[in-house]
Amino acid sequence: GLFQPSSGAIYYDQTDIAHVKEPAIHKLQSTVSQTFNRYKMTVRDNISIGDFEKQSEQEILQRYNEFFFGSSITPDTLLGKEFGGTELSGGQWQQLSCARGFYKDCKILVLDEATSAIDPLKEKAMYDSFRKELAGKTGIIITHRLSAVSLADRIVVLDQGRIVQSGTHQELLGEEGLYSQFWNAQTKQFDNKA
């Protein structure tokens, strides 16, 4: 809903979103972007800012435990050195952004390169959380790293802003196309390091 299409239409639940008021669209969705916001407040406040109306301490702690389990960062950790707080790594800020995005009750979750600064082991754990969180919801995962494909019911491959392929992981691997080229290039990197 940030941009209207230059042609065609976007439908949600058989309704053209061009006919829906913008606040109603945003209430339905949560977005976690690669360019995350660094709010200089506590971890708890950073999570709760995802949905001001909710204010559920139990769910704030649930999201904290999901994304910061085993970390020295606590819910009360103040962030930002400017205020005497702790500075997080890029990956930790992304984890916090994901916790904030998942805290909001929504029907559509958009993850735009949401794990690009996170190490592969933590990324796998986060994708396991995403899988649970996305049950019964619409999830759109935008990524160049194909480790997220195990979550997808359907994969759409874009090239130069146009859809060039669509299908399941297995279907797209069976085609001669951009997806199998990306997959083979990324998996070959790991094969060569073994």
C-alpha positions in Angstrom: 0.0 0.0 0.0 3.0 2.4 0.0 2.8 2.7 -3.8 -0.1 2.3 -6.1 0.5 0.1 -9.2 1.1 1.9 -12.5 -1.1 -0.7 -14.1 -3.3 -3.5 -12.9 -4.6 -3.8 -9.3 -3.7 -5.4 -6.0 -6.4 -7.4 -4.4 -6.7 -8.6 -0.8 -9.5 -10.9 0.1 -11.1 -10.1 -3.3 -11.1 -6.4 -2.7 -9.1 -3.9 -4.7 -6.9 -2.1 -2.2 -7.2 1.1 -4.2 -10.8 1.3 -2.7 -9.6 0.7 0.9 -8.6 3.6 3.2 -4.8 3.6 3.8 -5.0 3.2 7.7 -7.1 0.0 7.2 -4.4 -1.4 4.9 -1.6 -0.7 7.3 -3.6 -2.2 10.2 -3.7 -5.5 8.3 0.1 -5.7 7.8 3.4 -5.6 9.4 6.7 -5.1 7.5 10.2 -5.9 8.5 12.7 -4.2 6.3 16.4 -4.6 5.7 16.7 -0.9 6.7 15.5 -1.2 10.3 14.9 1.7 12.7 17.2 2.0 15.7 15.1 3.3 18.5 17.2 4.5 21.4 15.0 3.0 24.2 14.8 -0.3 26.0 14.5 -3.6 24.1 11.0 -4.0 25.7 10.0 -0.6 24.3 11.5 -1.4 20.9 9.3 -4.5 20.7 6.1 -2.9 22.0 6.4 0.0 19.5 5.2 -2.5 16.9 1.7 -2.2 18.2 1.0 0.6 20.7 -2.6 -0.5 21.3 -1.7 -4.0 22.3 0.7 -3.6 25.3 0.9 -7.3 26.3 3.9 -7.9 28.6 3.5 -11.6 28.1 3.8 -11.3 24.3 6.6 -8.8 24.5 8.6 -11.4 26.6 7.6 -14.1 24.1 9.0 -12.1 21.2 12.1 -11.3 23.2 12.7 -15.0 24.0 12.1 -15.9 20.4 14.7 -13.6 19.0 17.2 -13.0 21.9 17.2 -16.4 23.7 20.6 -17.1 25.3 21.7 -13.5 24.7 23.2 -11.1 27.3 20.7 -8.5 26.1 17.7 -8.3 28.4 14.3 -6.8 27.9 15.4 -3.8 30.1 18.6 -3.2 28.2 18.8 0.4 27.2 20.0 0.8 23.6 22.1 3.6 22.2 25.5 4.7 23.5 24.4 8.3 23.3 22.2 7.7 26.4 24.6 5.4 28.2 23.0 2.3 26.7 24.3 -0.7 24.8 25.0 -0.6 21.0 23.7 -3.7 19.1 25.4 -5.2 16.1 23.6 -5.0 12.7 22.3 -8.5 13.1 21.0 -7.8 16.6 19.1 -4.7 15.4 17.6 -6.9 12.7 16.5 -9.5 15.3 14.9 -6.7 17.2 13.2 -5.4 14.1 11.8 -8.9 13.5 10.6 -9.1 17.1 8.8 -5.8 16.7 7.3 -6.8 13.4 6.0 -10.1 14.8 4.6 -8.5 17.9 2.0 -6.7 15.8 -1.2 -8.8 15.2 -1.7 -8.8 11.5 -2.8 -10.9 8.6 0.0 -10.0 6.2 3.6 -10.1 7.1 6.2 -8.7 4.7 9.8 -9.6 5.3 12.1 -7.6 3.0 15.7 -9.0 3.3 14.8 -9.2 7.1 17.8 -11.5 7.9 20.5 -10.1 5.6 22.8 -9.1 8.5 22.2 -12.3 10.6 24.6 -15.3 10.7 23.4 -18.5 9.0 22.7 -20.4 12.3 20.6 -17.7 13.8 18.9 -17.1 10.5 17.8 -20.8 10.4 16.4 -20.4 13.9 14.6 -17.3 12.9 13.1 -19.0 9.8 11.8 -21.7 12.1 10.0 -18.9 14.1 8.8 -17.4 10.9 7.2 -20.7 9.8 5.2 -20.9 13.1 4.3 -17.2 13.0 3.1 -17.4 9.4 0.7 -20.3 9.9 -2.8 -19.0 8.7 -1.3 -15.7 7.5 0.0 -14.3 4.3 3.7 -14.0 4.3 5.8 -12.3 1.6 9.5 -12.9 1.9 11.7 -10.8 -0.4 15.2 -12.1 -0.5 18.3 -12.8 -2.6 19.5 -15.5 -0.2 17.6 -18.6 -1.1 17.8 -20.2 2.3 14.2 -18.9 3.0 12.7 -21.0 0.2 11.7 -23.8 2.5 9.0 -21.5 3.9 7.4 -20.7 0.6 4.3 -22.3 -0.8 4.9 -20.3 -4.0 8.0 -18.6 -5.2 7.9 -15.7 -7.6 11.1 -14.7 -9.4 11.4 -11.1 -10.6 13.9 -9.8 -13.2 14.0 -6.1 -14.1 10.7 -5.6 -12.3 8.8 -8.4 -14.2 7.7 -11.8 -13.1 9.8 -14.3 -15.0 9.0 -17.5 -13.1 6.5 -18.8 -10.5 6.1 -22.1 -8.8 7.4 -24.3 -6.0 11.0 -24.8 -5.2 11.1 -28.2 -6.9 9.2 -26.9 -10.0 11.6 -24.0 -10.4 14.6 -26.2 -10.0 13.3 -28.4 -12.9 13.1 -25.4 -15.2 16.0 -23.8 -17.1 15.7 -20.3 -15.6 16.9 -17.7 -13.3 15.8 -19.5 -10.1 17.8 -22.6 -10.8 20.8 -20.4 -11.9 20.7 -18.6 -8.5 20.1 -21.8 -6.6 23.0 -23.6 -8.2 25.4 -20.5 -7.8 24.5 -20.2 -4.1 24.8 -23.9 -3.3 28.0 -24.3 -5.3 29.7 -21.8 -3.0 29.1 -24.1 -0.1 30.1 -27.2 -2.1 33.4 -25.6 -3.0 34.2 -24.8 0.6 33.7 -28.4 1.9 
